[in-house]
Amino acid sequence: MATQTVENYLKAMFMIANERDEINLSELSEVLEVSTPTANSMAKNLHKQGLIVYEKYKPLRLTGAGKREAAKVIRKHRLTEMYLVEKMGFGWEEVHEIAEQVEHIHSPELFDRMDTILGNPTTDPHGSPIPDREGHFKVRNYVKLSTCKTGQKVTLCALEHSTNDFLHFLNEKELKLGLVLQIQHVEAFDGSMTIRYRNHSSETLSKTVTDLLLVE
């Protein structure tokens, strides 16, 4: 049974792995807010457990076992967030810290029951995919709103990042997943975008914001 610290490391590594499945040690230490020597020591331990591949002076890589363990933690986190929103009435900006605590409960039956009650959702309240029991994700090919053109109609499906400040900003703009967005104008100078959606005839968003909104 993985400890909370091991689970935190595996989850962080899974989330920051690049296209080649490589993880930079300094980035890992920054994400986890620990020193590089501390992260390096833990990496050696995870290597001994067969959860990552560790080679001196080379990027880290999760093994198949490491990926499965990381996906299980992510599954518990995202199911918890969905349960809190759908069944307990929490706002999508309120659930992350609670899920951070609940994700370390070692009770597959609890999370399977959550999954069943929720109707086996494939995404969490922020549009991120929920792994199945084997750790598999259903990948969606969303694009950033910032890549879309004037005149297009798109559906808001997910968020690139979901910090509390950003979620509060979206709440103020009444921007929610599932909304159809009509792109009215894209400013050539700075990439800001004017859109229309339910109850909003004209709303201008910066490129910083449209880079974080994923649509199809």
Order of alpha helices (4+ residues) and beta strands (2+ residues): alpha-alpha-alpha-beta-beta-alpha-alpha-alpha-beta-beta-alpha-beta-beta-beta-alpha-beta
